[in-house]
Amino acid sequence: MYKFHEQHSQKPCGTSQPIFYSFLYKLSFQITRTLVCSRITPIGNMLARNTNLLRRLVLPFQGRRNQHTESVVTTTKIYELRTYAISPQHIKDFLSLTSEEFHLRTSQSKLIGYWTSELGGLNEVVHIWEYDSLEHRAQVRANLAGNTEWIQRYFAKILPWMSGQQNSVISVIPGIPLSNSIEKGVYQLQAFTASSDFSPNAPPSIFKGNKSDHLIGAFKTLHGNLNSSILLWKHSSLTAATNLVSEQMKSDDWKHICSGYSKILVPHKVSPLQ
């Protein structure tokens, strides 16, 4: 939502520029060689004396293209939001086994939070993981796939208990760093999908709460429901969480929201966020 449309993404031909300039560079020197060898025109004679002329004409464009590429390459971490639907008859066993054996999973990568759904979803667990990159995530998944202890003591047991899984890859929205409140509170997870033309220059009003609302993290979706924002809140009470939704629906930005959901979450004992 917020700054989802990067400036460079509005250029429909942006991805073809490197190919175009490479082609132009090669074509220019092919023409140069032909003219130099024939020397049938004044241009050929001129290029024979200065074979770097076209290089100086072409490379400035390549330089600008390289600068553009460097400006959009980031090294920010990525996060994965995972939601598991658990069969009602197995939810107790699932949570108990997670308490006992989940250290086998957290030893592989950083867990941000782990919750069960209280309102807005039943018999669900929600967890957020941090990775250095998608390649880092792939390596962690590969390590787990080859970890016999993890599979036998945990993963193989929970598979029959799950009725569904969902995930999305998200990144922190610039200018809104992750933070936490040390006070106990009520966690709320919100997801909003905005219209494609909504790209504000500042955090939308729906990102702003009252004194009783603490925004832990604001994320944009990289893989999943695109043009979506994920907000993780901690409130002083359930009433405060409900009031936030009411205030959001009154804001001017609400007209740009196409769909969304809100869930009240309870932290599990393995969750770093309590």
C-alpha positions in Angstrom: 0.0 0.0 0.0 2.3 2.7 1.2 4.9 3.4 -1.5 4.1 0.0 -3.1 4.5 1.6 -6.6 8.1 2.5 -6.8 9.0 5.3 -9.2 11.0 3.1 -11.5 8.1 0.6 -11.8 6.0 3.2 -13.7 8.3 3.0 -16.7 6.9 0.2 -18.9 10.1 -0.2 -20.8 12.5 -0.1 -17.8 13.3 -3.8 -17.9 14.3 -3.7 -21.5 16.9 -0.9 -21.2 19.9 -3.0 -20.5 19.2 -5.2 -23.6 18.6 -2.1 -25.7 21.8 -0.4 -24.7 23.9 -3.5 -25.2 22.4 -3.9 -28.6 23.1 -0.3 -29.5 26.7 -0.5 -28.3 27.4 -3.6 -30.4 25.6 -2.2 -33.5 27.5 1.0 -33.3 30.9 -0.7 -33.4 29.8 -3.0 -36.2 28.9 0.0 -38.2 32.2 1.6 -37.3 34.2 -1.4 -38.5 32.3 -1.5 -41.7 32.9 2.2 -42.4 36.5 2.1 -41.4 37.3 -0.8 -43.6 35.6 0.7 -46.6 36.7 4.3 -46.0 34.1 5.2 -48.7 32.6 8.1 -46.7 33.9 11.1 -44.8 32.2 9.5 -41.7 34.3 6.4 -42.1 37.5 8.5 -42.2 36.5 10.4 -39.2 35.7 7.2 -37.2 39.0 5.7 -38.3 40.7 8.6 -36.6 38.6 8.4 -33.5 37.2 4.9 -32.8 36.2 6.0 -29.3 33.6 8.5 -30.5 30.6 6.1 -30.4 31.8 4.7 -27.1 31.5 8.2 -25.6 28.0 8.5 -27.2 26.7 5.2 -26.0 28.3 4.8 -22.5 26.6 7.8 -20.9 23.3 6.0 -21.4 24.7 2.9 -19.9 26.1 4.8 -17.0 22.7 6.3 -16.3 21.2 2.8 -16.5 23.7 1.5 -14.1 23.1 4.3 -11.6 19.4 3.5 -11.8 20.0 -0.1 -11.1 22.2 0.6 -8.1 19.5 2.9 -6.7 16.8 0.2 -6.6 19.0 -2.6 -5.3 18.5 -3.0 -1.5 19.8 -5.4 1.1 16.8 -5.2 3.4 15.6 -8.3 5.1 12.5 -10.2 4.1 9.8 -11.7 6.3 7.5 -14.6 5.8 4.0 -14.6 7.2 2.6 -18.1 7.6 -0.9 -19.2 8.7 -1.8 -22.8 9.5 -5.4 -24.0 9.8 -5.5 -26.8 12.4 -8.3 -29.4 12.7 -10.3 -28.5 15.8 -9.8 -32.0 17.4 -6.0 -31.6 17.1 -5.4 -28.0 18.1 -4.5 -28.9 21.7 -2.0 -31.6 20.6 -0.5 -29.2 18.0 0.1 -26.4 20.5 1.5 -28.9 23.1 4.0 -30.4 20.7 5.0 -26.9 19.5 5.8 -26.0 23.1 8.0 -29.1 23.4 9.8 -29.3 20.1 9.7 -26.0 18.3 13.3 -25.2 19.3 14.3 -27.5 16.5 12.8 -24.9 14.1 13.9 -21.7 15.8 17.5 -22.9 15.8 17.4 -22.6 12.0 16.2 -19.0 11.5 14.8 -16.0 13.5 11.2 -16.2 14.7 9.5 -12.8 15.1 6.3 -13.9 16.6 4.0 -17.0 17.0 0.3 -16.6 17.8 -3.0 -18.4 17.9 -6.1 -16.7 16.4 -8.8 -15.6 18.9 -11.1 -13.5 16.8 -11.3 -13.2 13.0 -10.2 -16.8 12.6 -10.5 -20.0 14.6 -8.1 -22.9 15.1 -5.3 -21.0 13.3 -1.7 -20.4 14.2 0.1 -17.3 12.7 3.9 -16.9 12.7 6.3 -14.4 11.2 9.9 -15.3 10.3 12.9 -13.1 9.3 15.4 -14.0 6.6 18.3 -12.1 5.0 17.0 -12.9 1.5 14.9 -15.4 -0.4 18.1 -17.4 -1.0 18.6 -17.5 2.8 15.0 -18.8 3.2 15.6 -21.4 0.5 18.7 -22.6 2.3 16.8 -22.8 5.6 14.1 -24.8 4.0 16.6 -27.2 2.5 18.3 -27.6 5.8 15.0 -28.5 7.5 14.1 -31.0 4.7 17.3 -32.9 5.5 17.0 -32.6 9.3 15.8 -36.1 10.4 15.3 -35.0 14.0 13.0 -32.1 13.0 11.0 -34.3 10.7 10.5 -37.2 13.0 9.9 -35.3 16.2 7.7 -32.5 14.9 7.0 -32.0 11.2 5.7 -35.6 10.4 3.4 -35.4 13.5 1.8 -32.1 12.7 1.1 -32.8 9.0 -2.0 -34.8 9.6 -3.3 -32.2 12.0 -3.3 -29.3 9.5 -6.2 -28.7 7.2 -4.6 -25.8 5.3 -1.5 -23.5 4.9 -1.0 -20.0 3.6 2.1 -17.9 3.3 3.3 -14.6 1.9 6.6 -12.9 1.6 6.7 -9.4 3.0 9.1 -6.5 3.6 9.1 -3.7 6.1 7.7 -0.5 4.7 10.4 2.2 4.6 10.2 4.7 7.4 8.3 2.5 9.8 10.9 0.3 11.6 9.9 -2.7 13.6 9.4 -1.9 17.3 7.7 -3.5 20.3 6.1 -2.4 23.5 7.3 -4.1 26.7 3.8 -3.8 28.2 1.4 -6.6 28.0 -1.4 -6.1 25.5 -3.7 -7.5 22.8 -2.2 -8.3 19.4 -4.0 -7.5 16.2 -3.1 -8.5 12.6 -4.6 -6.5 9.8 -4.3 -7.0 6.0 -5.5 -4.4 3.5 -5.5 -4.6 -0.3 -5.7 -1.1 -1.9 -6.7 0.0 -5.3 -3.9 0.0 -7.9 -3.9 3.8 -8.1 -3.3 4.4 -4.4 0.3 5.3 -3.7 0.6 8.0 -1.0 3.8 9.9 -0.3 3.3 9.5 3.5 2.0 6.7 5.7 -1.8 6.5 5.2 -4.1 7.5 8.0 -5.1 3.9 8.6 -1.5 3.3 9.8 -2.0 5.7 12.7 -3.5 4.7 16.0 -4.2 6.4 19.3 -2.1 6.4 22.4 -3.4 2.9 23.3 -2.4 1.5 19.9 1.3 0.5 19.2 2.2 -0.3 15.6 4.8 -3.1 15.9 5.3 -3.5 12.2 4.0 -2.4 8.8 4.8 -4.5 5.8 4.2 -4.6 2.1 3.6 -7.8 0.2 6.3 -9.0 -2.3 4.8 -12.5 -3.0 1.1 -13.1 -2.2 -1.8 -10.7 -2.5 0.0 -7.8 -4.3 -0.6 -4.2 -3.5 -1.4 -5.2 0.1 -0.2 -4.0 3.4 0.2 -6.1 6.6 -0.1 -4.3 10.0 0.8 -5.8 13.3 -0.5 -3.9 16.3 -0.4 -4.2 20.1 -3.3 -2.6 22.0 -4.0 -1.9 25.6 -7.3 -3.8 25.4 -9.7 -5.5 23.0 -11.9 -2.4 23.1 -8.9 -0.4 21.8 -8.4 -2.8 18.9 -12.1 -2.5 18.0 -12.0 1.3 18.2 -9.0 1.4 15.9 -11.0 -0.4 13.2 -13.8 2.0 13.6 -11.5 5.0 13.2 -9.8 3.5 10.2 -13.1 3.1 8.4 -13.9 6.8 9.0 -10.6 7.9 7.4 -10.2 9.4 3.9 -7.9 6.6 2.9 -10.5 4.0 3.6 -12.2 4.6 0.2 -9.0 3.2 -1.5 -9.3 -0.1 0.4 -10.7 -2.9 -1.7 -10.6 -5.7 0.8 -9.0 -6.7 4.1 -9.2 -8.6 7.3 -8.5 -8.2 11.0 -7.5 -10.9 13.5 -7.0 -10.8 17.2 -4.1 -12.9 18.2 -2.8 -14.6 21.4 0.9 -15.2 21.7 2.1 -18.8 22.1 4.8 -19.5 24.7 7.4 -20.0 22.0 6.8 -16.5 20.6 9.5 -13.8 21.2 6.7 -11.3 21.2 4.6 -11.7 24.4 
